Amino acid sequence: MTAKTKKKIGWGLTTIIVLSTIALTAFFISMKEAPTRKAVQDNTLLISTIAIKNNPLNAEVEVLGKTNGKEKIEIFTEVSGVLENTGKSFLEGVFYKKGETLLKINSDENYMSLVSQRSSLLNLITGILPDLKYDYPESYERWKSYLDDFMIEETTKSLPEPATKKEKYFIAGQNIYQIYYTIKSLETRQAKYTIVAPFDGVVSLSAIKPGTLVRSGQKVGEYFNPSVYDVEVEVKLSEIDFVRTGDKTFLRDAAGIHNWEGKVTRINDVVNSQTQTVMVYITVRGENLREGLFLTGKILTHESFEAFEIPRKTIINENQVYVIKDSSVKKSRINIIQTKEETCIASGLSDGVLISANTKGISEGIKVKY
């Protein structure tokens, strides 16, 4: 084989190898998948919305207060003497019916003076009857009838009215009027030795025991009606104009076990300078109530508004919300009527307007979906 022939064979092999390499390369390239085109990212924010619905709403004022006996009295003695046993101990927690004797002080000395004065009056009237029969016959029968009905052990009745001024001067000259009014004074004093229950109630404080010597003006106890209470609550100045006497209230104890209905009965005119609140008094009746019990609840006021109620967390800048319009966010001003613990009553938006349910990560102008 000549050199020329060998050269031709070499070029032929080289050409075959190059072509094979190109063919294999093209084959492997064809086996690779075409690169996927990167998807366009959607940056639109997904949010929750609240649809505005205007309704007639009544302002409700949240309250917290403590019960105090509405019918509650301190008992002081107006006379001196030894306390007697009435058969019922005047002790804390003891119940009395209206008119029942709470305390009785020994009144023997005053009673003897009273009987003595009645006896003197009886003698004076007996002594003037002969003069009345002859000088004032028109009045004789009235005075005689008064004398016949006179009972030393009973309350002295009013004296007969004189028919003439002359008769009046005659009666006065016999010292009858002076004795009569001394008797009435002693009778009034006699009544003070017995203290009776002014209403059905319970002793809340007892400071004496039977056999004790009590002095005039001494405090001997406290007494109250356990079925009716006043609840003293503080209302903010921003809400006090909503509250009126007669407004219904719903109250509950701290444990939420018992519930009561009450009514606003008094509103103080004085503002507490430190808290800028006004004291409101709610009268409540019912079972399971006790003195000093803390109650929470709300006053259902008569003040009505055409408004909507939304969560407080949707409010920005004190009086604005984020409104959704054409998938964009914008700020809108509202009129806040009343702020509660978690919600507020407001006006200024039409029915169907959508607001953002949250404010975090939201700003005016951004695109949203919902």
C-alpha positions in Angstrom: 0.0 0.0 0.0 1.4 3.3 -1.1 1.7 6.3 1.0 -0.9 8.1 -0.9 -3.4 5.3 -0.3 -2.7 5.3 3.4 -3.2 9.1 3.5 -6.7 8.7 1.9 -7.7 6.0 4.3 -6.6 8.2 7.3 -8.7 11.1 6.2 -11.6 8.8 5.6 -11.4 7.5 9.2 -11.1 11.0 10.6 -14.1 12.1 8.7 -16.1 9.1 10.0 -15.1 9.8 13.6 -16.0 13.5 13.4 -19.4 12.8 11.8 -20.1 10.1 14.4 -19.3 12.5 17.2 -21.5 15.2 15.7 -24.3 12.7 15.3 -24.0 11.4 18.9 -23.9 15.0 20.2 -27.0 15.9 18.3 -28.7 12.7 19.6 -28.0 13.5 23.2 -29.0 17.1 22.8 -32.3 16.0 21.4 -32.8 13.7 24.5 -32.7 16.8 26.9 -36.1 18.4 27.9 -36.7 21.9 26.8 -36.3 24.4 29.8 -39.6 25.4 31.4 -40.5 29.1 31.3 -40.7 30.6 34.8 -44.3 31.5 35.9 -45.2 35.1 36.7 -45.6 35.5 40.5 -49.1 36.9 41.8 -48.4 39.5 44.5 -52.1 40.3 45.2 -52.8 40.1 48.9 -55.6 37.9 50.1 -57.7 39.4 52.9 -60.8 38.9 54.9 -63.6 41.5 54.6 -66.6 42.7 56.6 -69.8 43.9 54.8 -71.3 46.9 56.4 -75.0 46.6 57.4 -76.7 49.6 59.0 -79.4 48.8 61.6 -81.2 50.7 64.4 -78.9 50.1 67.3 -79.2 51.1 71.0 -76.2 52.3 72.9 -75.2 49.8 75.6 -73.0 50.9 78.4 -70.8 48.3 80.1 -70.8 48.7 83.9 -69.1 47.3 87.0 -70.2 48.0 90.6 -70.8 46.8 94.1 -74.1 46.1 95.9 -75.2 48.3 98.8 -78.4 47.8 100.7 -81.0 50.3 99.4 -83.0 50.1 102.6 -80.3 50.3 105.2 -80.4 52.1 108.5 -78.1 52.7 111.5 -79.9 52.3 114.8 -79.2 54.8 117.6 -81.0 55.0 121.0 -82.7 58.2 121.9 -83.2 57.3 125.6 -81.1 55.7 128.3 -81.7 52.5 130.2 -81.0 48.8 130.6 -81.6 46.7 127.5 -84.3 44.0 128.0 -84.6 40.5 126.5 -87.3 40.4 123.8 -87.1 36.7 123.2 -85.2 37.2 119.9 -81.5 37.9 119.9 -80.4 41.1 118.1 -77.5 39.5 116.4 -76.0 39.6 112.9 -78.0 37.6 110.4 -81.2 37.5 112.4 -84.3 38.2 110.4 -87.2 40.4 111.5 -90.6 41.1 110.1 -91.9 44.7 109.7 -93.3 45.9 113.0 -91.5 43.3 115.1 -89.6 44.5 118.1 -85.9 44.9 117.5 -84.8 46.3 120.8 -86.6 47.1 124.1 -85.1 49.4 126.8 -86.5 49.3 130.3 -89.0 52.2 130.6 -90.4 51.7 134.1 -89.4 55.2 135.4 -90.8 57.1 132.4 -94.0 55.0 132.4 -94.6 55.8 136.1 -94.3 59.5 135.4 -96.7 59.1 132.5 -99.3 57.4 134.6 -98.9 60.0 137.3 -99.6 62.8 134.8 -102.6 61.0 133.4 -104.0 60.7 136.9 -103.5 64.4 137.5 -105.4 65.2 134.3 -108.2 62.9 135.3 -108.5 64.7 138.7 -108.5 68.2 137.0 -111.2 67.3 134.6 -113.3 65.7 137.3 -112.9 68.9 139.4 -114.2 71.2 136.6 -117.3 69.2 135.7 -119.7 71.0 138.2 -118.6 74.4 136.9 -119.0 73.3 133.3 -122.5 72.0 134.0 -123.7 75.4 135.2 -121.5 77.9 133.4 -120.9 76.0 130.0 -123.8 73.6 129.7 -123.3 73.3 125.9 -119.9 71.7 126.5 -120.7 69.7 129.7 -121.7 66.5 127.9 -118.6 66.4 125.7 -116.3 66.8 128.7 -118.3 64.2 130.7 -118.1 61.7 127.8 -114.3 62.3 127.5 -114.0 61.6 131.3 -116.0 58.4 131.0 -113.8 57.1 128.2 -110.5 58.1 129.9 -108.2 55.2 130.6 -105.0 55.7 132.5 -103.3 52.7 130.9 -104.1 53.8 127.3 -102.9 56.6 125.1 -104.5 59.9 126.0 -107.0 61.2 123.5 -107.2 64.8 122.3 -109.1 67.1 124.6 -112.6 68.3 123.6 -112.6 71.6 121.6 -114.0 74.5 123.7 -117.2 76.1 122.3 -116.2 79.7 123.2 -113.1 81.7 124.0 -114.4 82.1 127.5 -114.6 78.4 128.0 -111.1 78.1 126.5 -109.7 80.6 129.0 -111.5 78.8 131.8 -109.9 75.4 130.8 -106.5 76.9 130.5 -106.8 78.5 133.9 -107.3 75.1 135.4 -103.8 74.0 134.1 -105.5 71.3 132.0 -103.7 72.1 128.7 -100.3 72.1 130.5 -100.8 68.7 132.0 -102.2 67.3 128.7 -99.1 68.3 126.7 -96.8 67.0 129.4 -98.6 63.7 129.0 -98.2 63.7 125.2 -94.5 64.5 125.6 -94.1 61.5 128.0 -96.0 59.3 125.6 -93.7 60.2 122.7 -90.7 59.5 124.9 -92.3 56.2 126.0 -92.4 55.0 122.4 -88.7 55.5 122.0 -88.0 52.8 124.6 -89.1 50.2 122.0 -87.4 50.1 118.6 -89.4 48.2 115.9 -88.4 47.0 112.5 -89.4 49.6 109.8 -89.4 46.9 107.1 -88.6 43.2 106.6 -84.9 42.9 107.1 -81.8 41.4 108.6 -79.4 42.7 111.3 -76.1 43.5 109.7 -74.3 44.8 112.8 -75.0 44.3 116.5 -73.1 46.4 119.1 -75.1 45.5 122.3 -76.4 42.5 124.3 -79.4 42.1 126.7 -78.6 43.5 130.1 -76.3 46.2 128.7 -76.9 49.7 129.9 -77.3 51.9 126.8 -76.9 55.7 126.7 -78.9 58.2 124.7 -77.4 58.7 121.3 -75.5 55.4 121.3 -75.2 53.4 118.1 -76.5 49.9 118.8 -76.5 48.3 115.4 -77.3 48.3 111.7 -80.3 46.9 109.8 -81.1 46.4 106.1 -83.5 44.9 103.6 -81.6 41.9 102.0 -84.0 41.8 98.9 -83.3 45.1 97.3 -79.9 46.8 96.6 -78.3 49.7 94.9 -75.4 49.0 92.6 -73.1 52.0 92.3 -71.4 52.1 88.9 -69.2 54.7 87.2 -70.0 55.8 83.7 -67.6 57.7 81.4 -68.4 61.3 80.4 -68.5 60.2 76.8 -71.4 57.8 77.6 -73.3 59.5 80.4 -75.6 61.4 77.9 -76.9 58.0 76.7 -78.1 57.0 80.2 -81.5 58.0 81.6 -83.4 57.0 84.8 -85.6 54.1 84.0 -83.1 52.4 81.6 -83.2 48.6 82.0 -80.0 46.8 83.0 -78.7 43.2 82.9 -76.3 42.2 85.6 -74.4 39.0 86.6 -72.0 38.0 89.3 -68.3 37.5 88.7 -68.7 33.7 88.3 -71.4 34.2 85.8 -73.7 31.8 87.7 -76.6 34.2 88.6 -78.2 37.0 86.6 -80.5 39.8 87.6 -82.5 42.6 85.9 -82.2 46.1 87.3 -83.2 49.6 86.5 -81.4 52.9 86.6 -83.0 54.9 89.5 -80.5 57.8 90.1 -77.8 59.7 88.2 -75.4 61.9 90.1 -74.9 65.4 88.7 -71.3 65.6 90.1 -68.3 64.5 88.0 -65.5 62.7 89.7 -62.5 65.1 89.1 -60.0 62.3 89.2 -61.6 59.7 87.0 -63.9 62.0 84.9 -66.8 59.7 85.5 -70.3 60.1 86.8 -71.9 57.8 89.5 -75.0 56.0 88.4 -77.2 54.0 90.8 -79.0 50.8 89.6 -81.7 49.3 91.8 -81.8 45.5 91.6 -83.9 42.9 93.4 -83.9 39.1 93.6 -82.5 36.0 95.2 -78.8 35.2 95.8 -77.9 38.9 96.2 -75.7 39.9 99.1 -74.2 43.1 100.5 -70.8 44.0 98.9 -71.2 41.7 95.9 -69.5 42.9 92.7 -71.7 42.7 89.6 -70.9 43.3 85.9 -73.3 43.9 83.1 -74.7 46.5 80.8 -77.3 49.3 80.7 -79.7 49.1 77.7 -80.2 52.8 77.0 -83.1 54.4 75.2 -80.6 56.2 72.8 -81.1 54.6 69.3 -78.9 55.2 66.2 -79.0 54.1 62.5 -75.5 52.7 62.5 -73.3 49.6 62.2 -71.1 47.7 64.7 -67.6 46.6 63.8 -64.6 45.2 65.7 -62.3 47.8 67.2 -59.3 46.2 65.6 -60.5 47.4 62.2 -60.2 51.0 63.3 -57.0 53.0 62.3 -56.1 56.6 63.1 -58.9 56.7 65.7 -61.7 57.2 63.2 -60.8 55.5 59.9 -61.1 52.1 58.3 -59.7 50.4 55.2 -62.4 50.2 52.5 -62.1 47.8 49.5 -63.1 49.3 46.2 -62.3 47.8 42.7 -59.8 45.4 44.4 -57.9 48.3 45.9 -57.5 49.6 49.4 -58.3 53.1 50.5 -58.9 54.9 53.8 -62.4 56.1 54.7 -63.4 58.2 57.7 -66.3 57.0 60.0 -68.3 58.6 62.8 -67.7 56.7 66.0 -70.8 56.9 68.2 -69.8 54.6 71.0 -66.7 52.5 71.9 -67.2 49.2 73.7 -64.6 46.7 75.0 -64.2 44.8 71.7 -66.5 46.6 69.2 -67.7 50.1 68.4 -70.9 51.6 67.0 -70.3 53.9 64.1 -71.9 55.5 61.1 -70.8 57.1 57.8 -70.7 54.0 55.5 -73.4 52.7 53.2 -74.8 49.2 53.3 -72.7 46.7 51.4 -69.4 48.5 51.6 -66.6 46.1 52.3 -63.9 46.9 54.9 -60.8 45.0 55.7 -61.2 42.7 58.7 -57.6 43.4 59.8 -55.1 46.2 59.5 -51.7 44.5 59.8 -49.8 44.5 56.5 -52.4 46.7 54.8 -51.8 50.1 53.3 -53.7 52.4 51.1 -53.4 51.7 47.4 -52.4 48.0 47.5 -54.2 45.5 45.4 -56.2 42.8 47.3 -58.4 39.9 46.7 -61.1 38.5 49.0 
